[in-house]
């Protein structure tokens, strides 16, 4: 299982952002599940973003997570770790994807 930080994204509070994760080689995600957590990088404390991801791309080779403006508007400015864990219910294989998310202060967040 790999747990290296694979990228860093920077957004303002209240901006939506999309993540897409796939297994090397474009493996079909039949029998795979995905669970995502967003944690404060400094403390490891869990935020309110703690959920299964069921949306996949049309080719069934990537899980897609869309964090809405409400999701990111609730995050305080700072650095976060977005962790996605894939599990295969048949082979019991696991894969983990770790990304850094930097949230900058937005003074006006429109509803």
C-alpha positions as CSV (number, residue, x, y, z in Angstrom):
1,X,0.0,0.0,0.0
2,X,1.4,3.4,-1.0
3,X,0.8,6.4,1.2
4,X,2.9,9.2,-0.4
5,X,1.4,12.6,-0.9
6,X,0.7,12.7,-4.6
7,X,-0.3,16.3,-5.1
8,X,-1.1,19.6,-3.4
9,X,-4.1,21.8,-4.3
10,X,-4.8,25.3,-3.1
11,X,-8.3,26.8,-3.0
12,X,-10.1,29.6,-1.3
13,X,-12.8,28.9,1.3
14,X,-16.1,28.3,-0.5
15,X,-14.6,27.1,-3.8
16,X,-15.6,23.7,-5.1
17,X,-12.9,21.2,-6.0
18,X,-12.9,17.8,-7.7
19,X,-10.6,14.8,-6.9
20,X,-10.2,11.8,-9.1
21,X,-8.3,8.7,-8.1
22,X,-7.5,5.5,-10.0
23,X,-5.2,2.5,-9.7
24,X,-2.2,2.4,-11.9
25,X,-2.9,0.9,-15.3
26,X,-6.5,1.9,-15.4
27,X,-7.8,-1.1,-13.4
28,X,-11.6,-1.5,-13.6
29,X,-13.0,-0.7,-10.1
30,X,-15.5,-3.6,-10.0
31,X,-15.6,-4.9,-6.4
32,X,-13.7,-1.8,-5.2
33,X,-15.0,0.6,-2.6
34,X,-13.6,4.1,-1.7
35,X,-13.7,5.9,1.6
36,X,-12.5,9.5,2.1
37,X,-11.5,11.5,5.1
38,X,-10.2,15.1,5.4
39,X,-8.0,15.8,8.4
40,X,-6.1,18.8,9.7
41,X,-2.5,18.2,8.6
42,X,-1.0,19.6,11.9
43,X,-3.1,17.5,14.3
44,X,-4.5,14.7,12.3
45,X,-8.0,15.6,13.7
46,X,-10.9,14.6,11.5
47,X,-13.0,17.3,9.9
48,X,-16.7,16.8,9.0
49,X,-15.7,15.4,5.7
50,X,-15.7,11.6,6.4
51,X,-17.6,9.6,3.7
52,X,-17.8,6.8,1.2
53,X,-17.3,7.8,-2.4
54,X,-19.5,5.9,-4.9
55,X,-19.2,8.1,-8.0
56,X,-17.0,6.7,-10.7
57,X,-16.0,7.9,-14.1
58,X,-17.7,6.5,-17.2
59,X,-14.9,3.9,-17.8
60,X,-15.3,2.6,-14.2
61,X,-11.5,3.2,-13.6
62,X,-11.6,6.2,-11.2
63,X,-13.5,7.3,-8.1
64,X,-14.6,10.9,-8.2
65,X,-15.1,13.2,-5.2
66,X,-16.6,16.6,-5.5
67,X,-16.2,18.8,-2.5
68,X,-18.8,21.5,-2.7
69,X,-18.5,25.2,-1.8
70,X,-20.4,24.3,1.4
71,X,-17.8,21.6,2.2
72,X,-14.8,23.9,1.7
73,X,-16.6,26.9,3.2
74,X,-16.8,25.1,6.5
75,X,-13.0,24.5,6.6
76,X,-10.9,27.1,8.4
77,X,-7.9,28.4,6.5
78,X,-5.0,26.0,6.7
79,X,-3.5,22.8,5.5
80,X,-5.4,19.5,5.3
81,X,-4.8,16.0,4.2
82,X,-7.3,14.4,1.9
83,X,-7.0,10.6,2.3
84,X,-8.8,8.1,0.0
85,X,-8.7,4.4,0.7
86,X,-9.7,1.8,-1.9
87,X,-10.6,-1.7,-0.8
88,X,-11.4,-4.7,-3.0
89,X,-14.0,-6.9,-1.4
90,X,-12.9,-10.0,-3.3
91,X,-9.1,-9.9,-3.2
92,X,-8.8,-7.8,-0.1
93,X,-6.3,-5.5,-1.8
94,X,-6.0,-2.0,-0.6
95,X,-4.6,1.2,-2.0
96,X,-4.3,4.6,-0.3
97,X,-4.1,8.1,-1.9
98,X,-3.0,11.1,0.1
99,X,-3.3,14.7,-1.1
100,X,-2.6,18.0,0.6
101,X,-5.3,20.6,0.4
102,X,-4.4,24.2,1.3
103,X,-7.5,26.4,2.1
104,X,-7.0,30.2,1.9
105,X,-9.2,32.6,3.7
106,X,-12.1,34.0,1.6
107,X,-13.7,37.0,3.2
108,X,-17.0,36.8,1.3
109,X,-18.6,33.4,0.8
110,X,-21.7,33.6,-1.2
111,X,-24.5,31.2,-0.5
